[in-house]
Amino acid sequence: MQSRDPGGRCFLDLSDRTKLRLTGTDRLRFVNGQITNDIRKATASSAIAACVLNVKGKLNAHLFASVRDDSIFIDADPALNEALTGRLERYIIADDVQIEDVSAQFSLFHVIGKPPDIADGTLISANRFGQPGSDLWVDSTRHDAVAESLSAEVPFCDRDCAEVLRIEQGVPSWGRELTEEIIPVEANLEESSIDYAKGCYIGQEVISRMKMSGQRNKSLCGLVAPNDTALISGTKLFSAADNEREIGWITSAVWSDRLGKYIGLGYLKRPFNQPGAEVIAKLAEGKLLPARVVNLPFAPG
């Protein structure tokens, strides 16, 4: 696992992500009726994050989108390849919209920090890891050559490195923090992925009600282990005052060299989702591990 350079730069290979191209005269109106963010904020040089929901306001997908002259490009987790295409196609009624899977045609790299000095491909600003970065879309036949060029300029962050980085930044991941049982507000996606001023979209009523009430049953939190015992993904969490009262679960956990401790992400019910709250993780063989709730992103110390 390699780390970032002294300036905080690194690059990641996201080429396995699902990539869709939407064309047709109704594409902008159609997409805006499907996502939580406003596609009109996306451009050819700047991508937006957004969610696709079901009618109950729960996640069908989390994605990034950019707009070109004649098309909209969307990318999402690799596991969503068939599901996302099918979900979008179900709502094409009389719209002039075509959806093409271009996953194999393009490689996708992401550079955190200063944009790379490379002429190959299409460069698009995007915030994927809680900090400014750039997406580089290139023809898949150029994958190895571009990866080599980037490596000469920026350290490579492999999958293990990327996992630590996203958890440190409190960024939720599909299949971990983001599932079809989660409402995006619960995953702290309001600021990055929801536009409350845009027009209607599927699932909007639920999201709007949550904003008006200011309440959520659970929320994604940071967790810190106070000793050298590792937090474990999937472990159930209980109240420190009553270790029989289940209050949440751990979704992701890693050792952070930067922070010098085990950290994790997890969902906690009210009122245990407040920074400073003490909770208990029940490990194998009944072992109890205390943990503390902290703000996201994780701060040193």
Secondary structure by P-SEA (a helix, b strand, c coil): cccccccccccccccccbbbbbbccaaaaaaaaccccccccccccbbbbbbbbcccccccccbbbbbcccbbbbbcccccaaaaaaaaaaacccccbbbbbccccbbbbbbccccccccccbbbbbbcccccbbbbbccccaaaaaaaaaaaccccccaaaaaaaaaaacccccccccccccccccccccccccccccccccaaaaaaaaaaaccccbbbbbbbbcccccccccbbbbbccccccccbbbcbbbbbcccccccbbbbbccccccccbbbbbbcccbbbbbbbbbccccccc
